[in-house]
Structure formats: structure tokens, C-alpha cells
Amino acid sequence: MRFLLLILLALPLCAQDVPMRYYVMAILEKGPKWTKETTPEVKELLQGHFANMGKMAKEGKLILAGPLAEAGDAAGIFVLDTASIEEARKWCDSDPAIAAGRFQVKLWKWYSAKGIGILPAAK
């Protein structure tokens, strides 16, 4: 029944001529150096993490990022503007929190509409 509902919901999308392409979806999980404590080291890693996300966004590499709530060991996501897992791995490995083991990352190719992005905030 769920499968039938999914097909019915997807039909309008399939009927449209929407250009599609691959991106890379990154799931950031709690890594081996994860801790709940907010130490000076953790604060520094998170500052580097946010600075790196800002840098990747300015460079056009990061389309979307955000934390996950109530997701067990999964901590957040990145949607990266590349179809290459190897390239996405390099970008993620440049993140100080990933490099330090606070987070670890799993990468998958993700197929979606070409040109996806965040809409500007409403004024």
C-alpha cells in the first residue's frame, strides 16, 4: 500500500521534464572522539566546523547543511555539489571536526533536480 502511494505521489514529478543530476549526500555521525561535554577543545572544533561550512558554501561546494534531531548517532547532513564521492570525501576531510574524530562521515550519491538549493529568506 505504501509503495502504491509513493508511486501515485511521484507521478506528477515523472510527468514533468525536470533535468536531474547526481549530488553527494553526507551523513555526519558521532565519531570516536565524540563527547557531550562542552570543553574549550570542543568549542574550538565546532568553530572550525562552522567556518569550514561557510567556506564550502561560499565556494559553491556546500548546498545544504544542518543538524539532525533525535537521530541516534547521526548528527547532521551535508548536500554537496559534486557527483564524485572521492571529491566529496576530500571536502569533508577538510572539516576540523571530522579530521579530529568528533564526527565521522558516510557518503552516498544522491539523485535530484538539477540546480537545487536554498531559497532566499522571506523579507
Summary of the structure (lengths in Angstrom):
residues: 123
radius of gyration: 16.9
end to end distance: 41.3
largest distance: 53.2
contacts: 289
relative contact order: 0.27
helix: 37%
strand: 28%
